Amino acid sequence: MTLGEKIISLRKQRGLSQEELAITLGISRQAVSKWETEDATPDTDKVIALADYFNVTTDWLLRDVEPPETHAVTDAHMSPVQARAGAPLLLCLTLGASACGVLLLFYGRFASASSIPSVIGMILQICAITIATGFGLYLKNSADTIQGAGFIRSFWRVNIWMVALLPVRMACSAFMQLLRLIPEETLSRLWTGLPQPLWQLGRVLLFAGVPIALYVAVCLCVTLVLCRPRKTG
């Protein structure tokens, strides 16, 4: 078995495309294609990287012999197939836990006489974020770079709409506190100088529109950034 055939075999065992393997090794897809067709030979550092990634020896990669039983790939990491099967379920579970955490936080802050719901909600939020981020990084570093990065981005595209609720509300509360520093006489002159319809509209925009606009702007900004296609290669 030639080096190119070995690379093809190892890559297919992992369920990787040429582009995915190229991203993992920090090279172009064309370079991987040339290795597999024997049009080019990988440098020494790339041979070492291949051996480390596929859990084989450089001696086996470079020698044109069939691999003995002891050199078979024994990857203990989660395979890309397993990752793709389990990722949607874990994504739903972590987002559900995050949503429950937000509800408990608001209930404990505004409706409950005890701080226990808020503490439980905070714990749920932290656990959901930790598990989702850890799972994504695990896939990214050991099983599937693209799948891992995509999992983290998918989680935050949705979770930002839940996580941002309380911080944005706190920021708006601080804004309202600053408004109270303005002398009441100044505000009265401003309001009374406006026609009644504009006065009512101004109050609605100030006390309801500003928080909503800030919340939507923050969440949309994060979502659009995470939705942008990533440059590879």
C-alpha positions as CSV (number, residue, x, y, z in Angstrom):
1,M,0.0,0.0,0.0
2,T,1.4,3.4,-1.0
3,L,1.5,6.5,1.1
4,G,-1.4,8.0,-0.9
5,E,-3.5,4.9,-0.5
6,K,-2.8,4.9,3.2
7,I,-3.9,8.6,3.5
8,I,-7.1,7.8,1.6
9,S,-7.8,4.8,3.8
10,L,-7.2,6.7,7.0
11,R,-9.2,9.7,5.9
12,K,-12.2,7.5,4.9
13,Q,-12.1,5.7,8.2
14,R,-12.5,9.0,10.0
15,G,-15.3,10.0,7.6
16,L,-13.4,13.1,6.5
17,S,-13.4,14.8,3.1
18,Q,-10.2,16.1,1.6
19,E,-11.2,19.7,2.6
20,E,-11.8,18.7,6.2
21,L,-8.4,16.9,6.4
22,A,-6.7,19.9,4.8
23,I,-8.3,22.3,7.4
24,T,-7.1,20.1,10.2
25,L,-3.5,20.0,8.9
26,G,-3.5,23.7,7.9
27,I,-2.9,23.1,4.2
28,S,-4.9,23.4,1.0
29,R,-7.3,20.7,-0.3
30,Q,-5.2,20.6,-3.5
31,A,-2.2,19.5,-1.4
32,V,-4.1,16.6,0.1
33,S,-5.4,15.6,-3.4
34,K,-1.8,15.5,-4.7
35,W,-0.7,13.4,-1.8
36,E,-3.4,10.8,-2.5
37,T,-2.7,10.7,-6.2
38,E,1.1,10.4,-5.6
39,D,1.7,13.7,-7.5
40,A,3.4,15.1,-4.4
41,T,4.9,13.9,-1.2
42,P,4.2,15.6,2.2
43,D,7.0,17.2,4.0
44,T,8.4,15.6,7.2
45,D,6.4,17.9,9.5
46,K,3.2,17.0,7.7
47,V,4.0,13.3,7.8
48,I,4.4,13.6,11.6
49,A,1.1,15.6,11.8
50,L,-0.7,12.8,9.8
51,A,0.7,10.1,12.1
52,D,-0.3,12.0,15.3
53,Y,-3.8,12.8,14.0
54,F,-4.5,9.3,12.8
55,N,-2.8,7.6,15.7
56,V,-0.3,5.6,13.5
57,T,3.5,5.7,13.3
58,T,5.5,7.6,10.7
59,D,7.4,4.4,10.0
60,W,4.2,2.7,8.9
61,L,3.1,5.7,6.8
62,L,6.4,5.9,4.9
63,R,7.0,2.1,4.4
64,D,5.3,0.5,1.5
65,V,4.0,-2.5,3.5
66,E,0.6,-3.6,4.8
67,P,0.0,-2.4,8.3
68,P,0.3,-5.1,11.0
69,E,-2.6,-5.6,13.4
70,T,-0.9,-3.5,16.1
71,H,-0.8,-0.6,13.8
72,A,-4.5,-0.5,13.0
73,V,-6.2,2.8,13.8
74,T,-7.6,2.7,17.3
75,D,-9.1,6.1,17.7
76,A,-10.7,6.6,21.1
77,H,-12.3,9.9,20.1
78,M,-15.8,10.3,19.0
79,S,-16.1,9.6,15.3
80,P,-17.6,12.2,13.0
81,V,-20.6,9.9,12.3
82,Q,-21.3,9.7,16.1
83,A,-20.8,13.4,16.5
84,R,-23.2,14.3,13.7
85,A,-25.8,11.9,15.2
86,G,-25.5,13.2,18.7
87,A,-24.9,16.9,18.1
88,P,-28.5,17.9,17.3
89,L,-29.8,16.2,20.4
90,L,-27.2,17.8,22.6
91,L,-27.9,21.2,21.0
92,C,-31.6,20.9,21.8
93,L,-30.9,19.9,25.4
94,T,-28.4,22.7,26.1
95,L,-30.7,25.3,24.5
96,G,-33.6,23.9,26.5
97,A,-31.6,24.1,29.7
98,S,-30.5,27.7,28.9
99,A,-34.2,28.7,28.3
100,C,-35.2,27.2,31.6
101,G,-32.4,29.0,33.3
102,V,-33.6,32.4,31.8
103,L,-37.1,31.8,33.0
104,L,-36.0,30.9,36.5
105,L,-33.7,33.9,36.6
106,F,-36.6,36.3,35.7
107,Y,-39.0,34.5,38.1
108,G,-36.5,34.7,40.9
109,R,-35.7,38.3,40.3
110,F,-39.3,39.7,39.7
111,A,-41.8,37.2,41.1
112,S,-40.3,35.0,43.8
113,A,-39.7,36.1,47.4
114,S,-36.7,33.7,47.5
115,S,-33.4,33.8,45.6
116,I,-33.3,30.1,45.1
117,P,-34.9,30.2,41.6
118,S,-32.4,32.7,40.5
119,V,-29.5,30.6,41.8
120,I,-30.9,27.5,40.0
121,G,-31.4,29.5,36.8
122,M,-27.8,30.8,36.9
123,I,-26.5,27.2,37.4
124,L,-28.5,26.0,34.5
125,Q,-27.2,28.8,32.3
126,I,-23.6,28.1,33.3
127,C,-24.0,24.3,32.8
128,A,-25.6,24.7,29.4
129,I,-23.0,27.1,28.1
130,T,-20.1,25.0,29.5
131,I,-21.4,21.7,28.1
132,A,-22.2,23.2,24.7
133,T,-18.8,25.0,24.4
134,G,-16.9,22.0,25.7
135,F,-18.6,19.6,23.3
136,G,-17.9,21.8,20.4
137,L,-14.3,22.3,21.3
138,Y,-13.9,18.5,21.8
139,L,-15.2,17.8,18.3
140,K,-13.2,20.7,16.9
141,N,-9.9,19.4,18.4
142,S,-10.2,15.7,18.2
143,A,-13.0,14.5,15.9
144,D,-14.2,17.0,13.3
145,T,-13.0,20.6,13.1
146,I,-15.9,21.8,10.9
147,Q,-18.6,20.0,12.9
148,G,-17.2,21.3,16.2
149,A,-17.0,24.9,15.1
150,G,-20.5,24.7,13.5
151,F,-21.9,23.3,16.8
152,I,-20.7,26.2,18.8
153,R,-21.9,28.8,16.3
154,S,-25.3,27.1,16.1
155,F,-25.6,27.2,19.9
156,W,-24.8,30.8,20.2
157,R,-26.9,31.9,17.3
158,V,-29.9,30.9,19.3
159,N,-28.7,31.2,22.9
160,I,-27.7,34.9,22.5
161,W,-31.4,35.7,22.3
162,M,-31.9,34.2,25.8
163,V,-28.6,35.2,27.5
164,A,-28.9,38.8,26.4
165,L,-32.3,39.4,28.0
166,L,-31.1,40.0,31.6
167,P,-27.9,42.0,30.7
168,V,-29.8,44.3,28.3
169,R,-32.6,44.8,30.9
170,M,-29.9,45.8,33.5
171,A,-28.3,48.2,31.0
172,C,-31.7,49.8,30.4
173,S,-32.3,50.1,34.1
174,A,-29.0,51.9,34.5
175,F,-30.1,54.1,31.6
176,M,-33.3,55.0,33.3
177,Q,-31.4,55.8,36.5
178,L,-29.3,58.2,34.5
179,L,-32.5,59.9,33.2
180,R,-33.6,60.4,36.8
181,L,-30.5,62.6,37.3
182,I,-32.0,65.1,34.9
183,P,-33.9,67.8,36.9
184,E,-37.7,67.2,36.8
185,E,-38.2,70.8,35.7
186,T,-36.2,70.2,32.6
187,L,-38.2,67.1,31.7
188,S,-41.5,68.8,32.5
189,R,-40.7,71.7,30.1
190,L,-39.7,69.2,27.4
191,W,-42.8,67.1,27.7
192,T,-45.3,70.0,28.2
193,G,-43.8,71.8,25.2
194,L,-44.8,68.9,22.9
195,P,-48.3,68.2,21.6
196,Q,-50.2,65.5,23.5
197,P,-49.8,62.8,20.8
198,L,-46.1,63.4,20.5
199,W,-45.8,63.4,24.3
200,Q,-47.4,60.0,24.6
201,L,-45.3,58.6,21.7
202,G,-42.1,60.0,23.2
203,R,-42.8,58.3,26.5
204,V,-43.5,54.9,24.8
205,L,-40.3,55.1,22.7
206,L,-38.2,56.1,25.7
207,F,-39.4,53.6,28.2
208,A,-40.3,50.7,25.9
209,G,-38.6,51.3,22.5
210,V,-35.1,51.8,23.8
211,P,-34.9,48.5,25.7
212,I,-36.4,46.6,22.8
213,A,-34.2,48.3,20.2
214,L,-31.1,47.6,22.3
215,Y,-32.0,44.0,22.8
216,V,-32.7,43.3,19.1
217,A,-29.6,45.2,18.0
218,V,-27.3,43.2,20.3
219,C,-28.8,39.8,19.4
220,L,-29.0,40.6,15.6
221,C,-25.4,41.7,15.6
222,V,-24.1,38.5,17.2
223,T,-26.4,36.3,15.1
224,L,-25.3,37.9,11.8
225,V,-21.7,37.7,12.7
226,L,-22.1,34.0,13.5
227,C,-24.0,33.4,10.3
228,R,-21.3,34.8,8.1
229,P,-19.6,32.1,6.0
230,R,-16.2,31.2,7.4
231,K,-13.1,31.5,5.1
232,T,-11.3,28.2,4.8
233,G,-7.9,27.4,3.2
